């Protein structure tokens, strides 16, 4: 799938957090490449994410379509999350 990751490449992060019902697609510009890791900065909010190369093809993808397919597949099996917050009284 990926031969190499280079500084300046665009990758897509399928940020799936099932416990709180968050399914996001982040477009990242790779800014640092190490021997066994790389990091990318989100174009919109400038948040930086650090990944190992094992993330490629799992939740970091070369094309937007692959990332969207992963998100849509996860949303089909999503668990209903209540928007109510419960607090304990002390």
PyMOL Python script that loads the backbone (N, CA, C, O; Angstrom):
from pymol import cmd

cmd.read_pdbstr("""\
ATOM      1  N   UNK A   1       0.834  -1.191   0.000  1.00  0.00           N
ATOM      2  CA  UNK A   1       0.000   0.000   0.000  1.00  0.00           C
ATOM      3  C   UNK A   1       0.877   1.252   0.000  1.00  0.00           C
ATOM      4  O   UNK A   1       0.878   2.003  -0.975  1.00  0.00           O
ATOM      5  N   UNK A   2       1.611   1.481   1.066  1.00  0.00           N
ATOM      6  CA  UNK A   2       2.531   2.604   1.138  1.00  0.00           C
ATOM      7  C   UNK A   2       3.940   2.099   0.905  1.00  0.00           C
ATOM      8  O   UNK A   2       4.353   1.101   1.496  1.00  0.00           O
ATOM      9  N   UNK A   3       4.666   2.772   0.060  1.00  0.00           N
ATOM     10  CA  UNK A   3       6.075   2.416  -0.068  1.00  0.00           C
ATOM     11  C   UNK A   3       6.882   3.246   0.921  1.00  0.00           C
ATOM     12  O   UNK A   3       7.738   2.717   1.631  1.00  0.00           O
ATOM     13  N   UNK A   4       6.609   4.540   0.965  1.00  0.00           N
ATOM     14  CA  UNK A   4       7.273   5.417   1.933  1.00  0.00           C
ATOM     15  C   UNK A   4       6.341   6.552   2.314  1.00  0.00           C
ATOM     16  O   UNK A   4       5.417   6.895   1.576  1.00  0.00           O
ATOM     17  N   UNK A   5       6.597   7.123   3.465  1.00  0.00           N
ATOM     18  CA  UNK A   5       5.913   8.342   3.896  1.00  0.00           C
ATOM     19  C   UNK A   5       6.969   9.430   3.892  1.00  0.00           C
ATOM     20  O   UNK A   5       8.053   9.263   4.452  1.00  0.00           O
ATOM     21  N   UNK A   6       6.649  10.537   3.261  1.00  0.00           N
ATOM     22  CA  UNK A   6       7.586  11.646   3.177  1.00  0.00           C
ATOM     23  C   UNK A   6       6.989  12.899   3.801  1.00  0.00           C
ATOM     24  O   UNK A   6       5.771  13.070   3.844  1.00  0.00           O
ATOM     25  N   UNK A   7       7.849  13.751   4.273  1.00  0.00           N
ATOM     26  CA  UNK A   7       7.425  15.040   4.806  1.00  0.00           C
ATOM     27  C   UNK A   7       6.679  15.792   3.713  1.00  0.00           C
ATOM     28  O   UNK A   7       7.153  15.887   2.581  1.00  0.00           O
ATOM     29  N   UNK A   8       5.504  16.328   4.057  1.00  0.00           N
ATOM     30  CA  UNK A   8       4.693  17.065   3.093  1.00  0.00           C
ATOM     31  C   UNK A   8       3.579  16.246   2.461  1.00  0.00           C
ATOM     32  O   UNK A   8       2.698  16.816   1.817  1.00  0.00           O
ATOM     33  N   UNK A   9       3.589  14.915   2.625  1.00  0.00           N
ATOM     34  CA  UNK A   9       2.517  14.068   2.089  1.00  0.00           C
ATOM     35  C   UNK A   9       1.214  14.337   2.821  1.00  0.00           C
ATOM     36  O   UNK A   9       1.218  14.749   3.981  1.00  0.00           O
ATOM     37  N   UNK A  10       0.095  14.101   2.138  1.00  0.00           N
ATOM     38  CA  UNK A  10      -1.219  14.197   2.761  1.00  0.00           C
ATOM     39  C   UNK A  10      -1.706  12.784   3.064  1.00  0.00           C
ATOM     40  O   UNK A  10      -1.645  11.902   2.207  1.00  0.00           O
ATOM     41  N   UNK A  11      -2.186  12.574   4.282  1.00  0.00           N
ATOM     42  CA  UNK A  11      -2.793  11.302   4.682  1.00  0.00           C
ATOM     43  C   UNK A  11      -4.118  11.612   5.354  1.00  0.00           C
ATOM     44  O   UNK A  11      -4.369  12.749   5.753  1.00  0.00           O
ATOM     45  N   UNK A  12      -4.960  10.604   5.478  1.00  0.00           N
ATOM     46  CA  UNK A  12      -6.297  10.771   6.036  1.00  0.00           C
ATOM     47  C   UNK A  12      -6.458   9.843   7.234  1.00  0.00           C
ATOM     48  O   UNK A  12      -6.233   8.637   7.140  1.00  0.00           O
ATOM     49  N   UNK A  13      -6.848  10.427   8.356  1.00  0.00           N
ATOM     50  CA  UNK A  13      -6.991   9.713   9.624  1.00  0.00           C
ATOM     51  C   UNK A  13      -8.463   9.505   9.910  1.00  0.00           C
ATOM     52  O   UNK A  13      -9.208  10.471  10.077  1.00  0.00           O
ATOM     53  N   UNK A  14      -8.891   8.248   9.968  1.00  0.00           N
ATOM     54  CA  UNK A  14     -10.261   7.899  10.340  1.00  0.00           C
ATOM     55  C   UNK A  14     -10.300   7.798  11.861  1.00  0.00           C
ATOM     56  O   UNK A  14      -9.982   6.752  12.427  1.00  0.00           O
ATOM     57  N   UNK A  15     -10.690   8.886  12.522  1.00  0.00           N
ATOM     58  CA  UNK A  15     -10.713   8.944  13.990  1.00  0.00           C
ATOM     59  C   UNK A  15     -12.055   8.415  14.468  1.00  0.00           C
ATOM     60  O   UNK A  15     -13.070   9.109  14.416  1.00  0.00           O
ATOM     61  N   UNK A  16     -12.040   7.180  14.932  1.00  0.00           N
ATOM     62  CA  UNK A  16     -13.263   6.494  15.344  1.00  0.00           C
ATOM     63  C   UNK A  16     -13.192   6.239  16.846  1.00  0.00           C
ATOM     64  O   UNK A  16     -12.324   5.509  17.325  1.00  0.00           O
ATOM     65  N   UNK A  17     -14.114   6.851  17.577  1.00  0.00           N
ATOM     66  CA  UNK A  17     -14.197   6.671  19.026  1.00  0.00           C
ATOM     67  C   UNK A  17     -15.605   6.178  19.341  1.00  0.00           C
ATOM     68  O   UNK A  17     -16.520   6.976  19.546  1.00  0.00           O
ATOM     69  N   UNK A  18     -15.768   4.879  19.376  1.00  0.00           N
ATOM     70  CA  UNK A  18     -17.088   4.274  19.519  1.00  0.00           C
ATOM     71  C   UNK A  18     -17.742   4.569  20.864  1.00  0.00           C
ATOM     72  O   UNK A  18     -18.963   4.706  20.940  1.00  0.00           O
ATOM     73  N   UNK A  19     -16.946   4.669  21.925  1.00  0.00           N
ATOM     74  CA  UNK A  19     -17.512   4.862  23.260  1.00  0.00           C
ATOM     75  C   UNK A  19     -18.267   6.179  23.406  1.00  0.00           C
ATOM     76  O   UNK A  19     -19.244   6.256  24.151  1.00  0.00           O
ATOM     77  N   UNK A  20     -17.823   7.208  22.703  1.00  0.00           N
ATOM     78  CA  UNK A  20     -18.550   8.473  22.790  1.00  0.00           C
ATOM     79  C   UNK A  20     -19.247   8.845  21.481  1.00  0.00           C
ATOM     80  O   UNK A  20     -19.761   9.956  21.353  1.00  0.00           O
ATOM     81  N   UNK A  21     -19.271   7.943  20.523  1.00  0.00           N
ATOM     82  CA  UNK A  21     -20.017   8.147  19.287  1.00  0.00           C
ATOM     83  C   UNK A  21     -19.405   9.177  18.347  1.00  0.00           C
ATOM     84  O   UNK A  21     -20.137   9.885  17.655  1.00  0.00           O
ATOM     85  N   UNK A  22     -18.082   9.276  18.307  1.00  0.00           N
ATOM     86  CA  UNK A  22     -17.400  10.237  17.444  1.00  0.00           C
ATOM     87  C   UNK A  22     -16.785   9.515  16.245  1.00  0.00           C
ATOM     88  O   UNK A  22     -16.024   8.560  16.397  1.00  0.00           O
ATOM     89  N   UNK A  23     -17.131   9.993  15.059  1.00  0.00           N
ATOM     90  CA  UNK A  23     -16.607   9.444  13.812  1.00  0.00           C
ATOM     91  C   UNK A  23     -16.139  10.621  12.962  1.00  0.00           C
ATOM     92  O   UNK A  23     -16.954  11.288  12.325  1.00  0.00           O
ATOM     93  N   UNK A  24     -14.838  10.881  12.947  1.00  0.00           N
ATOM     94  CA  UNK A  24     -14.285  12.041  12.245  1.00  0.00           C
ATOM     95  C   UNK A  24     -13.299  11.612  11.174  1.00  0.00           C
ATOM     96  O   UNK A  24     -12.684  10.549  11.252  1.00  0.00           O
ATOM     97  N   UNK A  25     -13.169  12.459  10.184  1.00  0.00           N
ATOM     98  CA  UNK A  25     -12.151  12.285   9.153  1.00  0.00           C
ATOM     99  C   UNK A  25     -11.229  13.493   9.227  1.00  0.00           C
ATOM    100  O   UNK A  25     -11.665  14.630   9.050  1.00  0.00           O
ATOM    101  N   UNK A  26      -9.963  13.239   9.488  1.00  0.00           N
ATOM    102  CA  UNK A  26      -8.974  14.311   9.595  1.00  0.00           C
ATOM    103  C   UNK A  26      -8.016  14.231   8.409  1.00  0.00           C
ATOM    104  O   UNK A  26      -7.481  13.167   8.095  1.00  0.00           O
ATOM    105  N   UNK A  27      -7.812  15.367   7.762  1.00  0.00           N
ATOM    106  CA  UNK A  27      -6.856  15.452   6.660  1.00  0.00           C
ATOM    107  C   UNK A  27      -5.556  15.990   7.246  1.00  0.00           C
ATOM    108  O   UNK A  27      -5.507  17.116   7.740  1.00  0.00           O
ATOM    109  N   UNK A  28      -4.509  15.178   7.187  1.00  0.00           N
ATOM    110  CA  UNK A  28      -3.252  15.512   7.847  1.00  0.00           C
ATOM    111  C   UNK A  28      -2.129  15.719   6.838  1.00  0.00           C
ATOM    112  O   UNK A  28      -2.011  14.991   5.852  1.00  0.00           O
ATOM    113  N   UNK A  29      -1.320  16.715   7.105  1.00  0.00           N
ATOM    114  CA  UNK A  29      -0.102  16.932   6.327  1.00  0.00           C
ATOM    115  C   UNK A  29       1.051  16.410   7.172  1.00  0.00           C
ATOM    116  O   UNK A  29       1.261  16.864   8.297  1.00  0.00           O
ATOM    117  N   UNK A  30       1.794  15.461   6.629  1.00  0.00           N
ATOM    118  CA  UNK A  30       2.902  14.847   7.365  1.00  0.00           C
ATOM    119  C   UNK A  30       3.990  15.898   7.564  1.00  0.00           C
ATOM    120  O   UNK A  30       4.457  16.520   6.610  1.00  0.00           O
ATOM    121  N   UNK A  31       4.387  16.083   8.838  1.00  0.00           N
ATOM    122  CA  UNK A  31       5.411  17.096   9.107  1.00  0.00           C
ATOM    123  C   UNK A  31       6.698  16.526   9.674  1.00  0.00           C
ATOM    124  O   UNK A  31       7.744  17.169   9.594  1.00  0.00           O
ATOM    125  N   UNK A  32       6.641  15.316  10.252  1.00  0.00           N
ATOM    126  CA  UNK A  32       7.838  14.685  10.787  1.00  0.00           C
ATOM    127  C   UNK A  32       7.800  13.207  10.428  1.00  0.00           C
ATOM    128  O   UNK A  32       6.765  12.553  10.564  1.00  0.00           O
ATOM    129  N   UNK A  33       8.933  12.685   9.970  1.00  0.00           N
ATOM    130  CA  UNK A  33       9.043  11.264   9.643  1.00  0.00           C
ATOM    131  C   UNK A  33      10.252  10.718  10.385  1.00  0.00           C
ATOM    132  O   UNK A  33      11.371  11.207  10.227  1.00  0.00           O
ATOM    133  N   UNK A  34      10.006   9.689  11.201  1.00  0.00           N
ATOM    134  CA  UNK A  34      11.090   9.039  11.927  1.00  0.00           C
ATOM    135  C   UNK A  34      11.291   7.626  11.415  1.00  0.00           C
ATOM    136  O   UNK A  34      10.683   7.211  10.427  1.00  0.00           O
ATOM    137  N   UNK A  35      12.149   6.899  12.100  1.00  0.00           N
ATOM    138  CA  UNK A  35      12.458   5.530  11.684  1.00  0.00           C
ATOM    139  C   UNK A  35      11.254   4.606  11.832  1.00  0.00           C
ATOM    140  O   UNK A  35      11.019   3.753  10.976  1.00  0.00           O
ATOM    141  N   UNK A  36      10.487   4.769  12.916  1.00  0.00           N
ATOM    142  CA  UNK A  36       9.326   3.895  13.150  1.00  0.00           C
ATOM    143  C   UNK A  36       8.055   4.666  13.470  1.00  0.00           C
ATOM    144  O   UNK A  36       7.100   4.089  13.991  1.00  0.00           O
ATOM    145  N   UNK A  37       8.025   5.958  13.168  1.00  0.00           N
ATOM    146  CA  UNK A  37       6.841   6.769  13.426  1.00  0.00           C
ATOM    147  C   UNK A  37       6.778   7.930  12.429  1.00  0.00           C
ATOM    148  O   UNK A  37       7.750   8.234  11.737  1.00  0.00           O
ATOM    149  N   UNK A  38       5.609   8.564  12.379  1.00  0.00           N
ATOM    150  CA  UNK A  38       5.456   9.814  11.639  1.00  0.00           C
ATOM    151  C   UNK A  38       4.388  10.636  12.343  1.00  0.00           C
ATOM    152  O   UNK A  38       3.570  10.083  13.078  1.00  0.00           O
ATOM    153  N   UNK A  39       4.381  11.919  12.136  1.00  0.00           N
ATOM    154  CA  UNK A  39       3.331  12.738  12.722  1.00  0.00           C
ATOM    155  C   UNK A  39       2.780  13.660  11.648  1.00  0.00           C
ATOM    156  O   UNK A  39       3.489  14.102  10.744  1.00  0.00           O
ATOM    157  N   UNK A  40       1.485  13.932  11.782  1.00  0.00           N
ATOM    158  CA  UNK A  40       0.811  14.782  10.819  1.00  0.00           C
ATOM    159  C   UNK A  40      -0.020  15.822  11.520  1.00  0.00           C
ATOM    160  O   UNK A  40      -0.519  15.593  12.622  1.00  0.00           O
ATOM    161  N   UNK A  41      -0.171  16.975  10.879  1.00  0.00           N
ATOM    162  CA  UNK A  41      -0.928  18.073  11.448  1.00  0.00           C
ATOM    163  C   UNK A  41      -2.225  18.250  10.673  1.00  0.00           C
ATOM    164  O   UNK A  41      -2.224  18.301   9.443  1.00  0.00           O
ATOM    165  N   UNK A  42      -3.331  18.344  11.403  1.00  0.00           N
ATOM    166  CA  UNK A  42      -4.643  18.549  10.802  1.00  0.00           C
ATOM    167  C   UNK A  42      -4.683  19.918  10.120  1.00  0.00           C
ATOM    168  O   UNK A  42      -4.234  20.918  10.681  1.00  0.00           O
ATOM    169  N   UNK A  43      -5.221  19.945   8.917  1.00  0.00           N
ATOM    170  CA  UNK A  43      -5.275  21.187   8.155  1.00  0.00           C
ATOM    171  C   UNK A  43      -6.201  22.213   8.787  1.00  0.00           C
ATOM    172  O   UNK A  43      -5.953  23.413   8.679  1.00  0.00           O
ATOM    173  N   UNK A  44      -7.273  21.760   9.452  1.00  0.00           N
ATOM    174  CA  UNK A  44      -8.275  22.688   9.965  1.00  0.00           C
ATOM    175  C   UNK A  44      -7.936  23.242  11.339  1.00  0.00           C
ATOM    176  O   UNK A  44      -7.882  24.458  11.526  1.00  0.00           O
ATOM    177  N   UNK A  45      -7.707  22.354  12.301  1.00  0.00           N
ATOM    178  CA  UNK A  45      -7.502  22.842  13.668  1.00  0.00           C
ATOM    179  C   UNK A  45      -6.043  22.802  14.122  1.00  0.00           C
ATOM    180  O   UNK A  45      -5.741  23.151  15.263  1.00  0.00           O
ATOM    181  N   UNK A  46      -5.135  22.378  13.235  1.00  0.00           N
ATOM    182  CA  UNK A  46      -3.700  22.354  13.476  1.00  0.00           C
ATOM    183  C   UNK A  46      -3.304  21.462  14.654  1.00  0.00           C
ATOM    184  O   UNK A  46      -2.248  21.656  15.256  1.00  0.00           O
ATOM    185  N   UNK A  47      -4.151  20.489  14.979  1.00  0.00           N
ATOM    186  CA  UNK A  47      -3.846  19.485  16.000  1.00  0.00           C
ATOM    187  C   UNK A  47      -2.867  18.487  15.391  1.00  0.00           C
ATOM    188  O   UNK A  47      -2.996  18.113  14.225  1.00  0.00           O
ATOM    189  N   UNK A  48      -1.884  18.055  16.191  1.00  0.00           N
ATOM    190  CA  UNK A  48      -0.862  17.138  15.686  1.00  0.00           C
ATOM    191  C   UNK A  48      -1.115  15.733  16.226  1.00  0.00           C
ATOM    192  O   UNK A  48      -1.380  15.557  17.415  1.00  0.00           O
ATOM    193  N   UNK A  49      -1.032  14.738  15.347  1.00  0.00           N
ATOM    194  CA  UNK A  49      -1.231  13.341  15.701  1.00  0.00           C
ATOM    195  C   UNK A  49       0.056  12.573  15.420  1.00  0.00           C
ATOM    196  O   UNK A  49       0.702  12.785  14.394  1.00  0.00           O
ATOM    197  N   UNK A  50       0.419  11.689  16.329  1.00  0.00           N
ATOM    198  CA  UNK A  50       1.618  10.858  16.198  1.00  0.00           C
ATOM    199  C   UNK A  50       1.177   9.424  15.939  1.00  0.00           C
ATOM    200  O   UNK A  50       0.327   8.897  16.657  1.00  0.00           O
ATOM    201  N   UNK A  51       1.748   8.787  14.915  1.00  0.00           N
ATOM    202  CA  UNK A  51       1.382   7.430  14.539  1.00  0.00           C
ATOM    203  C   UNK A  51       2.628   6.582  14.327  1.00  0.00           C
ATOM    204  O   UNK A  51       3.676   7.080  13.914  1.00  0.00           O
ATOM    205  N   UNK A  52       2.494   5.301  14.616  1.00  0.00           N
ATOM    206  CA  UNK A  52       3.497   4.327  14.201  1.00  0.00           C
ATOM    207  C   UNK A  52       3.137   3.872  12.797  1.00  0.00           C
ATOM    208  O   UNK A  52       2.001   4.051  12.358  1.00  0.00           O
ATOM    209  N   UNK A  53       4.079   3.295  12.100  1.00  0.00           N
ATOM    210  CA  UNK A  53       3.804   2.838  10.737  1.00  0.00           C
ATOM    211  C   UNK A  53       2.758   1.724  10.688  1.00  0.00           C
ATOM    212  O   UNK A  53       2.177   1.471   9.632  1.00  0.00           O
ATOM    213  N   UNK A  54       2.512   1.057  11.814  1.00  0.00           N
ATOM    214  CA  UNK A  54       1.479   0.020  11.843  1.00  0.00           C
ATOM    215  C   UNK A  54       0.078   0.606  11.700  1.00  0.00           C
ATOM    216  O   UNK A  54      -0.870  -0.147  11.474  1.00  0.00           O
ATOM    217  N   UNK A  55      -0.084   1.915  11.822  1.00  0.00           N
ATOM    218  CA  UNK A  55      -1.385   2.566  11.653  1.00  0.00           C
ATOM    219  C   UNK A  55      -1.801   2.651  10.187  1.00  0.00           C
ATOM    220  O   UNK A  55      -2.986   2.790   9.883  1.00  0.00           O
ATOM    221  N   UNK A  56      -0.836   2.569   9.284  1.00  0.00           N
ATOM    222  CA  UNK A  56      -1.139   2.683   7.860  1.00  0.00           C
ATOM    223  C   UNK A  56      -2.015   1.528   7.407  1.00  0.00           C
ATOM    224  O   UNK A  56      -1.687   0.361   7.625  1.00  0.00           O
ATOM    225  N   UNK A  57      -3.120   1.860   6.780  1.00  0.00           N
ATOM    226  CA  UNK A  57      -4.042   0.836   6.307  1.00  0.00           C
ATOM    227  C   UNK A  57      -5.022   0.380   7.368  1.00  0.00           C
ATOM    228  O   UNK A  57      -6.001  -0.298   7.056  1.00  0.00           O
ATOM    229  N   UNK A  58      -4.775   0.740   8.618  1.00  0.00           N
ATOM    230  CA  UNK A  58      -5.679   0.382   9.711  1.00  0.00           C
ATOM    231  C   UNK A  58      -6.623   1.547  10.016  1.00  0.00           C
ATOM    232  O   UNK A  58      -7.842   1.382   9.966  1.00  0.00           O
ATOM    233  N   UNK A  59      -6.078   2.706  10.328  1.00  0.00           N
ATOM    234  CA  UNK A  59      -6.889   3.900  10.532  1.00  0.00           C
ATOM    235  C   UNK A  59      -6.252   5.162   9.948  1.00  0.00           C
ATOM    236  O   UNK A  59      -6.791   6.256  10.116  1.00  0.00           O
ATOM    237  N   UNK A  60      -5.134   5.027   9.279  1.00  0.00           N
ATOM    238  CA  UNK A  60      -4.526   6.114   8.507  1.00  0.00           C
ATOM    239  C   UNK A  60      -4.407   5.621   7.066  1.00  0.00           C
ATOM    240  O   UNK A  60      -3.879   4.540   6.804  1.00  0.00           O
ATOM    241  N   UNK A  61      -4.914   6.441   6.132  1.00  0.00           N
ATOM    242  CA  UNK A  61      -5.011   6.006   4.742  1.00  0.00           C
ATOM    243  C   UNK A  61      -4.434   7.038   3.789  1.00  0.00           C
ATOM    244  O   UNK A  61      -4.314   8.220   4.114  1.00  0.00           O
ATOM    245  N   UNK A  62      -4.085   6.562   2.614  1.00  0.00           N
ATOM    246  CA  UNK A  62      -3.508   7.418   1.585  1.00  0.00           C
ATOM    247  C   UNK A  62      -4.585   8.216   0.853  1.00  0.00           C
ATOM    248  O   UNK A  62      -4.333   9.338   0.412  1.00  0.00           O
ATOM    249  N   UNK A  63      -5.777   7.647   0.722  1.00  0.00           N
ATOM    250  CA  UNK A  63      -6.852   8.346   0.014  1.00  0.00           C
ATOM    251  C   UNK A  63      -8.016   8.629   0.943  1.00  0.00           C
ATOM    252  O   UNK A  63      -8.265   7.896   1.901  1.00  0.00           O
ATOM    253  N   UNK A  64      -8.717   9.697   0.643  1.00  0.00           N
ATOM    254  CA  UNK A  64      -9.887  10.098   1.425  1.00  0.00           C
ATOM    255  C   UNK A  64     -10.983   9.034   1.353  1.00  0.00           C
ATOM    256  O   UNK A  64     -11.670   8.783   2.343  1.00  0.00           O
ATOM    257  N   UNK A  65     -11.148   8.409   0.183  1.00  0.00           N
ATOM    258  CA  UNK A  65     -12.191   7.399  -0.006  1.00  0.00           C
ATOM    259  C   UNK A  65     -11.981   6.201   0.915  1.00  0.00           C
ATOM    260  O   UNK A  65     -12.941   5.697   1.498  1.00  0.00           O
ATOM    261  N   UNK A  66     -10.742   5.740   1.053  1.00  0.00           N
ATOM    262  CA  UNK A  66     -10.460   4.616   1.945  1.00  0.00           C
ATOM    263  C   UNK A  66     -10.822   4.955   3.387  1.00  0.00           C
ATOM    264  O   UNK A  66     -11.390   4.127   4.100  1.00  0.00           O
ATOM    265  N   UNK A  67     -10.492   6.173   3.815  1.00  0.00           N
ATOM    266  CA  UNK A  67     -10.800   6.600   5.178  1.00  0.00           C
ATOM    267  C   UNK A  67     -12.311   6.708   5.379  1.00  0.00           C
ATOM    268  O   UNK A  67     -12.831   6.292   6.414  1.00  0.00           O
ATOM    269  N   UNK A  68     -13.012   7.263   4.398  1.00  0.00           N
ATOM    270  CA  UNK A  68     -14.470   7.371   4.502  1.00  0.00           C
ATOM    271  C   UNK A  68     -15.133   5.995   4.540  1.00  0.00           C
ATOM    272  O   UNK A  68     -16.084   5.788   5.293  1.00  0.00           O
ATOM    273  N   UNK A  69     -14.643   5.067   3.743  1.00  0.00           N
ATOM    274  CA  UNK A  69     -15.188   3.706   3.767  1.00  0.00           C
ATOM    275  C   UNK A  69     -15.036   3.085   5.151  1.00  0.00           C
ATOM    276  O   UNK A  69     -15.949   2.416   5.635  1.00  0.00           O
ATOM    277  N   UNK A  70     -13.896   3.302   5.784  1.00  0.00           N
ATOM    278  CA  UNK A  70     -13.648   2.778   7.134  1.00  0.00           C
ATOM    279  C   UNK A  70     -14.619   3.404   8.136  1.00  0.00           C
ATOM    280  O   UNK A  70     -15.154   2.706   8.998  1.00  0.00           O
ATOM    281  N   UNK A  71     -14.850   4.709   8.030  1.00  0.00           N
ATOM    282  CA  UNK A  71     -15.761   5.402   8.934  1.00  0.00           C
ATOM    283  C   UNK A  71     -17.191   4.930   8.725  1.00  0.00           C
ATOM    284  O   UNK A  71     -17.903   4.670   9.695  1.00  0.00           O
ATOM    285  N   UNK A  72     -17.621   4.816   7.474  1.00  0.00           N
ATOM    286  CA  UNK A  72     -18.985   4.372   7.191  1.00  0.00           C
ATOM    287  C   UNK A  72     -19.226   2.947   7.686  1.00  0.00           C
ATOM    288  O   UNK A  72     -20.307   2.642   8.190  1.00  0.00           O
ATOM    289  N   UNK A  73     -18.236   2.083   7.548  1.00  0.00           N
ATOM    290  CA  UNK A  73     -18.362   0.707   8.050  1.00  0.00           C
ATOM    291  C   UNK A  73     -18.487   0.708   9.579  1.00  0.00           C
ATOM    292  O   UNK A  73     -19.270  -0.064  10.132  1.00  0.00           O
ATOM    293  N   UNK A  74     -17.738   1.552  10.252  1.00  0.00           N
ATOM    294  CA  UNK A  74     -17.817   1.635  11.715  1.00  0.00           C
ATOM    295  C   UNK A  74     -19.148   2.217  12.160  1.00  0.00           C
ATOM    296  O   UNK A  74     -19.691   1.792  13.180  1.00  0.00           O
ATOM    297  N   UNK A  75     -19.687   3.180  11.421  1.00  0.00           N
ATOM    298  CA  UNK A  75     -20.965   3.788  11.785  1.00  0.00           C
ATOM    299  C   UNK A  75     -22.129   2.813  11.642  1.00  0.00           C
ATOM    300  O   UNK A  75     -23.118   2.923  12.367  1.00  0.00           O
ATOM    301  N   UNK A  76     -22.023   1.865  10.721  1.00  0.00           N
ATOM    302  CA  UNK A  76     -23.091   0.875  10.556  1.00  0.00           C
ATOM    303  C   UNK A  76     -23.243   0.014  11.803  1.00  0.00           C
ATOM    304  O   UNK A  76     -24.345  -0.435  12.119  1.00  0.00           O
ATOM    305  N   UNK A  77     -22.145  -0.219  12.511  1.00  0.00           N
ATOM    306  CA  UNK A  77     -22.153  -1.061  13.706  1.00  0.00           C
ATOM    307  C   UNK A  77     -22.046  -0.257  14.986  1.00  0.00           C
ATOM    308  O   UNK A  77     -21.624  -0.781  16.016  1.00  0.00           O
ATOM    309  N   UNK A  78     -22.423   1.010  14.932  1.00  0.00           N
ATOM    310  CA  UNK A  78     -22.221   1.857  16.100  1.00  0.00           C
ATOM    311  C   UNK A  78     -23.168   1.504  17.240  1.00  0.00           C
ATOM    312  O   UNK A  78     -24.269   0.994  17.033  1.00  0.00           O
ATOM    313  N   UNK A  79     -22.702   1.790  18.439  1.00  0.00           N
ATOM    314  CA  UNK A  79     -23.470   1.587  19.656  1.00  0.00           C
ATOM    315  C   UNK A  79     -24.150   2.900  19.982  1.00  0.00           C
ATOM    316  O   UNK A  79     -23.519   3.956  19.920  1.00  0.00           O
ATOM    317  N   UNK A  80     -25.434   2.854  20.331  1.00  0.00           N
ATOM    318  CA  UNK A  80     -26.156   4.063  20.683  1.00  0.00           C
ATOM    319  C   UNK A  80     -25.575   4.642  21.963  1.00  0.00           C
ATOM    320  O   UNK A  80     -25.460   3.950  22.974  1.00  0.00           O
ATOM    321  N   UNK A  81     -25.210   5.917  21.910  1.00  0.00           N
ATOM    322  CA  UNK A  81     -24.633   6.601  23.063  1.00  0.00           C
ATOM    323  C   UNK A  81     -25.646   7.614  23.562  1.00  0.00           C
ATOM    324  O   UNK A  81     -26.138   8.445  22.799  1.00  0.00           O
ATOM    325  N   UNK A  82     -25.950   7.538  24.842  1.00  0.00           N
ATOM    326  CA  UNK A  82     -26.892   8.475  25.434  1.00  0.00           C
ATOM    327  C   UNK A  82     -26.231   9.836  25.569  1.00  0.00           C
ATOM    328  O   UNK A  82     -25.060   9.934  25.935  1.00  0.00           O
ATOM    329  N   UNK A  83     -26.988  10.888  25.270  1.00  0.00           N
ATOM    330  CA  UNK A  83     -26.444  12.223  25.414  1.00  0.00           C
ATOM    331  C   UNK A  83     -26.641  12.770  26.819  1.00  0.00           C
ATOM    332  O   UNK A  83     -26.169  13.863  27.135  1.00  0.00           O
ATOM    333  N   UNK A  84     -27.328  12.023  27.654  1.00  0.00           N
ATOM    334  CA  UNK A  84     -27.539  12.443  29.035  1.00  0.00           C
ATOM    335  C   UNK A  84     -26.293  12.129  29.861  1.00  0.00           C
ATOM    336  O   UNK A  84     -25.619  11.123  29.639  1.00  0.00           O
ATOM    337  N   UNK A  85     -26.011  12.986  30.790  1.00  0.00           N
ATOM    338  CA  UNK A  85     -24.873  12.785  31.678  1.00  0.00           C
ATOM    339  C   UNK A  85     -25.411  12.488  33.071  1.00  0.00           C
ATOM    340  O   UNK A  85     -26.272  13.206  33.579  1.00  0.00           O
ATOM    341  N   UNK A  86     -24.901  11.433  33.679  1.00  0.00           N
ATOM    342  CA  UNK A  86     -25.345  11.067  35.001  1.00  0.00           C
ATOM    343  C   UNK A  86     -24.261  11.432  36.020  1.00  0.00           C
ATOM    344  O   UNK A  86     -23.076  11.170  35.811  1.00  0.00           O
ATOM    345  N   UNK A  87     -24.693  12.036  37.115  1.00  0.00           N
ATOM    346  CA  UNK A  87     -23.782  12.428  38.163  1.00  0.00           C
ATOM    347  C   UNK A  87     -24.191  11.741  39.456  1.00  0.00           C
ATOM    348  O   UNK A  87     -25.377  11.533  39.713  1.00  0.00           O
ATOM    349  N   UNK A  88     -23.215  11.397  40.253  1.00  0.00           N
ATOM    350  CA  UNK A  88     -23.499  10.830  41.565  1.00  0.00           C
ATOM    351  C   UNK A  88     -23.533  11.945  42.584  1.00  0.00           C
ATOM    352  O   UNK A  88     -22.721  12.869  42.541  1.00  0.00           O
ATOM    353  N   UNK A  89     -24.474  11.854  43.497  1.00  0.00           N
ATOM    354  CA  UNK A  89     -24.529  12.834  44.568  1.00  0.00           C
ATOM    355  C   UNK A  89     -23.727  12.334  45.743  1.00  0.00           C
ATOM    356  O   UNK A  89     -23.748  11.144  46.059  1.00  0.00           O
ATOM    357  N   UNK A  90     -23.025  13.234  46.388  1.00  0.00           N
ATOM    358  CA  UNK A  90     -22.222  12.866  47.547  1.00  0.00           C
ATOM    359  C   UNK A  90     -22.800  13.469  48.799  1.00  0.00           C
ATOM    360  O   UNK A  90     -22.259  13.271  49.887  1.00  0.00           O
TER     361      UNK A  90
END
""", "prot")
cmd.dss("prot")
cmd.show_as("cartoon", "prot")
cmd.util.cbc("prot")
cmd.orient("prot")
